[in-house]
């Protein structure tokens, strides 16, 4: 693909990954080469013959100022209407518990993890930091001596991170000592996951590796067919009993036997459609969710769908587009849509229960279910607490204005988020004050006479 074609695609697609970028070096200056390769490796995954080149470029990302490419994660700054701004400004803040920070993320997205009273946080500069989950005080630092690209994963007594060079590093959770290092095919963009004596890793080229938790020795590899144009994914895998669930490019959800690496079943969450490659992108870029009967996933430019766990038979599906993700509780399935709406579906049959559209235009993180609240971060650096029964936003707090693109992490008395600027913020699930019903807050759920009466008292509320 020529540079003249590659650059418009990269600018247009933003979060899209193109798998062919040969010939760039002869077409642009050294500076433009490096930036374009940076963009390509950041947004676009390389074909098999280019993996080593992409790996070498990615390994130097921590030395480059990439502030100009933040849009790749969060899109352009949203243009909110005066009505939206007025409604958002009167929402009370959530109660802050503590805040801390690590190095600003560079070309990588990190997910904090809570384990045994501690919050573990990673950063591109190679540090793995422990914070007391109650006070936020740092209680230890592990210098991995590598430039990190994904983490933090836990399980089997391990702390797990990945690097731009395709290395998986395992540390003892208690002592912090490194136990082993394993090599996979290319950069590790999501937290490795450990369970049932194994560590499962998803790599930037779409492969899934299973390693022995005790030694890092390879057990099996899964690789499916990958389209030439895909959305950049920081999703890992979901492990339940003896099955690994993962979504892939092209809208495919796969259940893999964790012991053998063989496919138990695969199902189509969405099917590519459209005239151009961009229109045909229908990738699953987030973690599936599940309960005792079903596993559900959502695709970009596709659908949200739920399937029977053992057979993969589809139970229901609804058209939607999301590259952020979804969450599930006892009654509903919650989806962070691309346009900024949070939607609740009845998880039994897919009936839409409510839609919270006050955040339209703002990119949302994957949702977290916490008690009676749904928590989403957003591209403006806010955390939003939303009622699970009617979709009303009950609290909204600003962090450091760095985008929040990963799922909030549950804590015993609240939750925590990590921003792209490296800020670590912990909040309670309670707001500082009891908010009024706000315009657009309850959307389709406002149907009772009591709700309509209260809504009529507010200046912008439409019953």
Secondary structure, 3 states (H helix, E strand, C coil): CCHHHHHHHHHHHCCEEECCCCCCCCCCCHHHHHHHHHHHHHHCCCCHHHHHHHHHHHHCHHHCCCHHHCHHHHCCCCCCCHHHHHHHHCCCCEEEEEEEECCCCCCCCCCCEEECCEEEEECCCCEEEEEECCCCCEEEEEECCCCEEEEEEEECCEEEEEECCCEEEEEECCCCCEEEEEECCCCECCCCEEECCEEEEEECCCCEEEEECCCCCEEEEECCCCCCEEECCCCCCEEECCEEEEEECCCEEEEEECCCCCEEEEEECCCCCCCCCCCCCCCCCCCCEECCCEEEEECCCEEEEEEECCCCCEEEEEEECCCCEEEECCCEEEEECCCCCEEEEECCCCCEEEEECCCCCCCECCCEEECCEEEEEECCCEEEEEECCCCCEEEEEECCCCCCCCCCEEECCEEEEECCCCEEEEEEEEECCCCCCCCCCCHHHCCCHHHHHHHHCCCCCCC
